[in-house]
């Protein structure tokens, strides 16, 4: 990526020039502000940290040529193929493990399909982005990598360490502190959401997106809920409409799908038969 000429010295050059003098200075107050970690970590600097957390992944995705994304949400606790055999061997709930394996494999196949549709021949569209962890997130990144494409992980610092799964493109693996900025990053380039069964985090991500679309804070996009039997047990969307808490038209914001092929076709149909040109602008957030 070319950069415009700049008459000012680069920040790293300034740091090198200032280092000998700063080392001789009697107090940290003399450090360059942007090179003072203790200052940047102060509570009063939260706004600056929020901005940095927004800008770093955005700039690096631009540099990697990422045009548009497909977001895959779902539980980190869902068993993948390597775990199912162990669950059965150890006397766990084999039926639940097998059910979760179906969800995992469908997410994996869906990610493979959209990656094959959006990447290649100089295009970098429909890049699968997940929360970077295990379970459904791993399945999404895995399917995209197996298809030979780039894929993004947006991890977050949690009380229990969450190590990024090994299927994320290394230069597109990011870590966040702020949930709000992370959720904003999910949607900045999104052309579709694929939501698989999940817990509180998945529900939070789904309902925030539905709210943003409902209130027209972002443009409408396909919101695909995979495996209707799960969603019908967990959320009674139609009750919200029956009670007048949402409009009946709001029910059209979601689409239930069962298979990877059905999900990919729903995205294709939403965009009039074309799976996204690079010239399209991403939805504003």
C-alpha positions as CSV (number, residue, x, y, z in Angstrom):
1,X,0.0,0.0,0.0
2,X,1.5,3.4,-1.0
3,X,1.6,6.2,1.5
4,X,1.6,9.9,0.8
5,X,4.8,11.8,1.4
6,X,5.0,13.4,4.8
7,X,7.1,16.4,5.7
8,X,7.0,15.5,9.4
9,X,9.4,12.9,10.8
10,X,7.9,9.5,11.5
11,X,6.9,8.7,15.1
12,X,9.4,5.9,15.4
13,X,12.2,8.3,14.3
14,X,11.1,10.7,17.0
15,X,11.2,8.0,19.6
16,X,14.8,7.0,18.6
17,X,15.9,10.7,18.7
18,X,14.3,11.3,22.1
19,X,15.5,8.1,23.8
20,X,19.0,9.4,25.0
21,X,17.5,12.5,26.5
22,X,14.6,10.7,28.1
23,X,16.9,8.2,29.7
24,X,18.7,11.1,31.4
25,X,15.6,12.9,32.4
26,X,14.7,12.7,36.1
27,X,10.9,12.0,35.7
28,X,8.6,10.1,33.3
29,X,6.8,13.3,32.6
30,X,9.5,14.1,30.0
31,X,8.6,11.0,27.9
32,X,6.9,11.5,24.6
33,X,3.2,11.0,25.4
34,X,2.6,8.4,22.7
35,X,5.6,6.4,23.9
36,X,4.6,6.4,27.5
37,X,2.8,3.2,28.4
38,X,2.0,4.2,32.0
39,X,0.3,7.4,30.7
40,X,-1.7,5.6,28.0
41,X,-3.0,3.1,30.6
42,X,-4.4,5.7,32.9
43,X,-8.2,5.7,33.4
44,X,-8.4,9.2,31.9
45,X,-7.0,7.9,28.6
46,X,-9.8,5.4,28.0
47,X,-11.0,7.4,25.0
48,X,-7.6,7.2,23.3
49,X,-7.4,3.4,24.0
50,X,-10.9,3.0,22.5
51,X,-9.8,4.8,19.4
52,X,-6.6,2.8,19.1
53,X,-8.6,-0.5,19.5
54,X,-10.9,0.6,16.7
55,X,-8.2,1.8,14.3
56,X,-5.5,-0.9,14.6
57,X,-7.6,-3.8,13.2
58,X,-9.3,-1.5,10.6
59,X,-6.0,-0.3,9.2
60,X,-4.4,-3.8,9.1
61,X,-7.5,-5.2,7.3
62,X,-7.2,-2.4,4.8
63,X,-3.6,-3.2,4.2
64,X,-4.5,-6.9,3.7
65,X,-7.0,-5.9,1.1
66,X,-10.1,-7.1,3.0
67,X,-13.2,-5.8,1.1
68,X,-16.2,-7.4,2.8
69,X,-16.8,-10.0,5.4
70,X,-19.3,-12.7,6.5
71,X,-19.6,-12.9,10.3
72,X,-19.9,-16.3,11.9
73,X,-21.2,-16.3,15.4
74,X,-21.7,-19.3,17.7
75,X,-20.7,-21.0,20.9
76,X,-17.1,-21.6,22.0
77,X,-18.3,-24.7,23.8
78,X,-19.5,-26.7,20.9
79,X,-17.6,-29.9,20.3
80,X,-15.6,-30.3,17.2
81,X,-14.8,-33.6,15.5
82,X,-11.7,-34.2,17.6
83,X,-13.7,-33.8,20.8
84,X,-16.7,-35.9,20.1
85,X,-14.8,-39.2,20.3
86,X,-13.3,-38.2,23.6
87,X,-16.8,-37.3,25.0
88,X,-18.2,-40.7,24.0
89,X,-15.2,-42.5,25.4
90,X,-15.4,-40.7,28.7
91,X,-19.1,-41.4,29.2
92,X,-20.4,-37.9,28.4
93,X,-23.6,-36.9,26.7
94,X,-22.9,-38.6,23.3
95,X,-26.2,-37.5,21.8
96,X,-25.6,-33.8,22.6
97,X,-22.0,-34.1,21.3
98,X,-23.2,-35.6,18.0
99,X,-25.8,-32.8,17.7
100,X,-23.1,-30.2,18.3
101,X,-20.9,-31.9,15.7
102,X,-23.6,-31.3,13.1
103,X,-23.5,-27.6,13.9
104,X,-19.7,-27.5,13.8
105,X,-19.5,-29.2,10.4
106,X,-22.3,-27.0,8.9
107,X,-20.4,-23.9,10.0
108,X,-17.2,-25.3,8.6
109,X,-18.9,-26.1,5.2
110,X,-20.6,-22.7,5.1
111,X,-17.4,-20.9,5.7
112,X,-15.8,-22.9,2.9
113,X,-18.6,-22.1,0.5
114,X,-18.6,-18.3,1.0
115,X,-14.8,-18.2,0.9
116,X,-14.7,-20.0,-2.5
117,X,-17.4,-17.5,-3.7
118,X,-15.7,-14.4,-2.5
119,X,-11.9,-14.9,-2.7
120,X,-9.6,-15.7,-5.6
121,X,-8.6,-14.0,-8.8
122,X,-7.5,-10.9,-6.9
123,X,-10.7,-10.6,-5.0
124,X,-10.9,-10.5,-1.2
125,X,-14.6,-10.4,-0.5
126,X,-16.8,-12.4,1.9
127,X,-13.9,-13.0,4.2
128,X,-15.1,-15.1,7.2
129,X,-14.6,-13.4,10.5
130,X,-15.2,-15.0,13.9
131,X,-14.6,-14.3,17.5
132,X,-11.3,-16.2,17.2
133,X,-11.9,-18.9,19.8
134,X,-12.9,-22.6,19.7
135,X,-16.2,-24.3,18.9
136,X,-18.2,-22.6,16.1
137,X,-15.6,-19.9,15.8
138,X,-12.9,-22.5,15.1
139,X,-15.2,-24.2,12.6
140,X,-15.7,-20.9,10.6
141,X,-12.0,-20.1,10.5
142,X,-11.2,-23.7,9.7
143,X,-13.6,-23.9,6.7
144,X,-12.2,-20.7,5.2
145,X,-8.6,-21.8,5.6
146,X,-9.4,-25.2,4.1
147,X,-10.8,-23.3,1.1
148,X,-7.5,-21.5,0.7
149,X,-8.8,-18.1,1.8
150,X,-7.9,-15.5,4.3
151,X,-9.9,-15.5,7.5
152,X,-10.1,-13.1,10.5
153,X,-10.3,-13.7,14.3
154,X,-11.4,-11.0,16.7
155,X,-10.4,-12.4,20.2
156,X,-11.1,-10.7,23.5
157,X,-9.3,-10.7,26.8
158,X,-11.4,-12.8,29.3
159,X,-10.9,-14.0,32.9
160,X,-10.2,-17.5,31.4
161,X,-7.5,-17.3,28.8
162,X,-8.8,-17.5,25.2
163,X,-6.1,-18.6,22.8
164,X,-6.8,-17.9,19.1
165,X,-7.6,-21.0,17.2
166,X,-4.9,-22.2,14.8
167,X,-7.0,-21.7,11.6
168,X,-7.0,-17.8,11.7
169,X,-4.8,-16.1,9.1
170,X,-1.9,-15.0,11.4
171,X,-1.8,-11.3,10.3
172,X,-5.6,-11.1,10.7
173,X,-5.7,-12.3,14.3
174,X,-6.6,-9.4,16.6
175,X,-7.2,-9.1,20.4
176,X,-9.6,-6.7,22.1
177,X,-10.2,-5.4,25.6
178,X,-13.5,-3.5,24.9
179,X,-16.5,-5.6,23.9
180,X,-18.2,-2.6,22.3
181,X,-15.3,-1.9,19.9
182,X,-15.0,-5.6,19.1
183,X,-18.7,-5.8,18.1
184,X,-18.3,-2.7,16.0
185,X,-15.4,-4.3,14.2
186,X,-17.6,-7.3,13.4
187,X,-20.0,-5.2,11.5
188,X,-17.8,-2.6,9.8
189,X,-17.3,-4.7,6.6
190,X,-20.1,-7.2,7.2
191,X,-22.3,-8.3,4.2
192,X,-24.0,-11.1,6.2
193,X,-24.3,-12.7,9.6
194,X,-24.4,-16.5,10.1
195,X,-25.5,-17.2,13.7
196,X,-25.2,-20.8,15.0
197,X,-26.4,-22.0,18.4
198,X,-24.7,-20.3,21.3
199,X,-25.0,-18.8,24.7
200,X,-25.0,-15.3,26.2
201,X,-22.3,-14.0,24.0
202,X,-23.9,-15.2,20.8
203,X,-27.3,-13.8,21.9
204,X,-25.7,-10.5,22.7
205,X,-24.1,-10.3,19.3
206,X,-27.3,-11.3,17.5
207,X,-29.7,-9.0,19.3
208,X,-27.4,-6.0,19.1
209,X,-27.2,-6.5,15.3
210,X,-31.0,-6.9,15.1
211,X,-31.4,-3.7,17.0
212,X,-29.0,-1.8,14.8
213,X,-30.8,-3.0,11.7
214,X,-34.2,-2.3,13.1
215,X,-33.3,1.2,14.1
216,X,-31.5,1.8,10.8
217,X,-28.1,2.4,12.4
218,X,-26.7,0.0,9.8
219,X,-27.9,-1.0,6.4
220,X,-30.0,-4.2,6.3
221,X,-28.0,-7.4,5.7
222,X,-28.9,-11.1,5.7
223,X,-29.1,-12.4,9.3
224,X,-29.1,-16.2,9.0
225,X,-30.1,-18.4,12.0
226,X,-28.8,-21.9,11.5
227,X,-30.8,-24.9,12.9
228,X,-34.3,-23.7,13.6
229,X,-35.1,-26.4,16.1
230,X,-32.6,-24.9,18.5
231,X,-33.9,-21.3,18.0
232,X,-37.5,-22.3,18.4
233,X,-36.7,-23.8,21.8
234,X,-34.7,-20.8,22.9
235,X,-36.3,-17.6,21.5
236,X,-40.0,-17.1,20.7
237,X,-39.6,-14.2,18.2
238,X,-43.2,-14.3,17.1
239,X,-44.3,-13.6,20.7
240,X,-42.6,-10.2,20.6
241,X,-44.7,-9.4,17.5
242,X,-47.9,-10.8,19.0
243,X,-47.5,-8.6,22.0
244,X,-46.8,-5.5,19.9
245,X,-43.2,-5.2,21.2
246,X,-41.8,-5.3,17.7
247,X,-43.5,-4.9,14.3
248,X,-44.5,-8.0,12.4
249,X,-42.3,-6.8,9.6
250,X,-39.3,-7.1,12.0
251,X,-39.6,-10.8,11.9
252,X,-38.4,-10.6,8.3
253,X,-35.0,-9.4,9.5
254,X,-34.1,-13.0,10.3
255,X,-34.0,-16.1,8.1
256,X,-33.8,-19.6,9.3
257,X,-31.6,-22.0,7.4
258,X,-30.5,-25.5,8.0
259,X,-27.6,-26.2,5.6
260,X,-24.4,-24.4,4.4
261,X,-25.8,-24.4,0.8
262,X,-29.1,-22.8,2.0
263,X,-27.2,-20.2,3.9
264,X,-24.9,-19.3,0.9
265,X,-28.0,-19.2,-1.4
266,X,-29.8,-16.8,1.0
267,X,-26.9,-14.4,0.8
268,X,-26.8,-14.7,-3.0
269,X,-30.6,-14.1,-3.3
270,X,-30.4,-11.1,-0.9
271,X,-27.9,-9.4,-3.2
272,X,-29.8,-10.1,-6.4
273,X,-27.9,-13.2,-7.5
274,X,-24.5,-11.6,-7.2
275,X,-22.1,-12.3,-4.3
276,X,-20.8,-8.8,-3.9
277,X,-18.5,-6.7,-6.0
278,X,-15.5,-5.0,-4.5
279,X,-16.9,-1.7,-5.5
280,X,-19.7,-1.9,-3.1
281,X,-19.3,0.2,0.0
282,X,-19.5,-1.5,3.4
283,X,-22.4,-0.6,5.7
284,X,-21.7,2.4,7.9
285,X,-21.5,1.8,11.6
